[in-house]
Amino acid sequence: MTAEHVLVHVTTDSEESAHGLADSAVRARLAACAQIEGPITSVYWWEGEVQQGQEWRVSCKTTAARYPALESHLLDRHPYDTPEIIATPITGGSAVYLAWVTEEVSSS
């Protein structure tokens, strides 16, 4: 089964950057909705060492068909060299909500 909708998570280093990514994705009709959470603490390997820092998470709702364009959009605007961009299939949910997501990212 292939999911028609995906939840896309991206993290960034500041609240300002998170708002910029969320706003631009929604305005470009690549995400129907984007939510910002943070600050969160991330612990990760980078350049051979364990690093730790505060980040903000942006969660975007879109269709599987629009995901490649959303990923490209986020990569073009992201301040990191290797940003976390993860798409998770939405395998269930409110039919009315998911129809709204489809409608919003299909509008021009």
Summary of the structure (lengths in Angstrom):
residues: 108
radius of gyration: 14.3
end to end distance: 28.4
largest distance: 46.3
contacts: 309
relative contact order: 0.30
helix: 33%
strand: 40%
